[in-house]
Amino acid sequence: MDIVDPQIEEYAVKLSTPHDALLAELGEATRSDIGSEQMLTGPLAGRLLELLVWSSQPQRVLEVGTFTGHSALSMAAALPDGGRIDACELDPERAAFAQGWFDRSPHGARITLHVGPALETINALDGDFDFVFIDADKEGYVDYYEAILPRLSERGLIVADNTLWSGRVLDGEGPIVAFNDHVAADPRSVQVVLSVRDGMTLIRRA
Ligand SMILES: C[S@@+](CC[C@H](N)C(=O)[O-])C[C@H]1O[C@@H](n2cnc3c(N)ncnc32)[C@H](O)[C@@H]1O
C-alpha cells in the first residue's frame, strides 16, 4: 500500500529543494551496483533529516542502519562545527560501498562507520546522543530504542524510519506494530508518527 498518493509524493519531491548531485549519483550507483534500492531514504526523507539536523544542531549523531550511506550523508551536510556521526552497518559490502561515498563527499570525514551488529556498537560507544536515526532491522527497533532512550541528551531527538511499514501496521502484528505500541505506551517519551514516505516517528524524552 502507498501511504501517500504517488502523485502527491511526486509533487512533494518536486517542490522540495532538489536532491544534491552526489546523493542522486549515490542513489543511481546503489540501484546498479548493490540493489535493494527501496532501502534508500531518498530525496524527501533525506532532506527532512537534513533540516532536522540543521535546526537541532546536534554534536553527537547516531545512525542505526547505514546501507549505502544516503541518510548519513544527508545528515552530515547539516552538522554544526565539531558535529560527528557514528554510523552502524552490519553488512561489510554495504559498509565498504558507503565508505567510498563518504570519501568522495566534503562532509564524509564527519562520519565514523562501525561495521557489525548495531547494538554491540551502541553499547561500546561512550556518552549521550543528541540525534539518532533508527533505520536497521525492524525486529531490533525496540532493543535499539531501549538502549538509546536513556542516553538521549535532554533536547535530543530519535527519528525512527518505516514506522507505517507500507500500511501493514493496520494488520495489527509484526515488529513495527510492536515497536509503535511500545513507544506509545512509554511514559518516558513524547512522539509523533508522521506519514512521510513509509512513516517516520519523531521521539523525544518526556
Ligand atoms: C533500510 S536500510 C538503511 C537505509 C539507509 N539509512 C539509507 O538511507 O540508505 C537498513 C540497513 O540496516 C542494516 N542492518 C540490518 N541489521 C543490522 C544490525 N543488526 N546492525 C547494523 N545494521 C543492520 C542492513 O544491512 C541495511 O543495510
The ligand as an ORCA input file, in Angstrom:
! r2SCAN-3c Opt
* xyz 0 1
  C      16.791      0.317      5.372
  S      18.490      0.035      5.272
  C      19.162      1.569      5.791
  C      18.982      2.670      4.770
  C      19.843      3.883      4.998
  N      19.526      4.514      6.248
  C      19.715      4.845      3.836
  O      19.235      5.948      3.995
  O      20.071      4.470      2.724
  C      18.796     -0.998      6.657
  C      20.258     -1.372      6.852
  O      20.407     -1.896      8.168
  C      21.391     -2.895      8.130
  N      21.242     -3.752      9.313
  C      20.381     -4.791      9.491
  N      20.548     -5.324     10.713
  C      21.529     -4.612     11.317
  C      22.173     -4.681     12.587
  N      21.824     -5.616     13.491
  N      23.145     -3.800     12.867
  C      23.511     -2.856     11.954
  N      22.932     -2.745     10.739
  C      21.965     -3.601     10.423
  C      21.142     -3.623      6.818
  O      22.300     -4.322      6.396
  C      20.749     -2.458      5.900
  O      21.849     -2.009      5.155
*
